[in-house]
Amino acid sequence: MAECEDNNLAEVAARHCCERRVFSALRLHEFMQTNPYVRIRTAAKSLKLTVPTVTSSLNHLVRLGIVKEVSGKHRDRLFAYARYINMVSEGTNPLSTA
């Protein structure tokens, strides 16, 4: 019985951890809809989250294709909300000469 309770506790802890990560990523996504370009420290300060939490959330959003890292740096990286970039750059391609 104790083993069953331990497994259940582990599942609850894992679910809680996952829910917190999802909640942080959703908060960051919502923040980026009004602040399409962010740096990790700026987002962490504005959202009152830790730098590791924001870093993890941004990396997750990058993997999902929602956010792009646009600075090319290893430190003080700049992230952009991909949908915003696409909307702003729509129609900016050169006209064909054909």
C-alpha positions, -999 to 999 in steps of 0.1 A, spaced: 0 0 0 28 24 8 43 19 -26 10 27 -42 8 59 -22 43 69 -31 36 64 -68 4 85 -65 24 112 -46 50 112 -74 23 116 -100 7 144 -82 40 162 -78 49 157 -115 15 170 -125 18 200 -102 53 208 -116 40 205 -152 10 227 -144 33 254 -129 55 253 -161 25 256 -183 11 284 -163 44 303 -165 47 297 -203 11 310 -207 18 341 -186 49 348 -207 30 342 -240 3 367 -228 30 392 -218 46 389 -253 13 397 -270 17 433 -257 55 433 -255 66 414 -287 103 418 -280 116 407 -246 148 399 -228 148 373 -201 156 396 -172 131 422 -183 103 395 -186 113 380 -153 111 414 -135 78 423 -152 61 390 -145 77 385 -111 91 352 -121 127 339 -117 152 341 -145 154 302 -148 116 300 -150 114 326 -178 144 310 -196 127 276 -195 94 291 -207 110 309 -235 129 278 -246 97 259 -246 79 286 -267 109 286 -291 105 248 -295 68 253 -303 76 279 -329 57 307 -310 88 327 -301 121 333 -320 155 342 -306 166 371 -328 198 385 -313 221 355 -321 238 361 -287 245 336 -259 240 362 -232 213 389 -230 193 373 -257 164 390 -274 133 370 -281 105 380 -305 69 369 -307 69 351 -341 32 359 -349 40 396 -344 70 394 -366 51 377 -394 23 402 -392 47 432 -393 68 418 -422 38 407 -443 38 425 -476 74 437 -472 88 413 -497 101 430 -529 78 430 -558 86 406 -586 98 423 -618 81 397 -641 
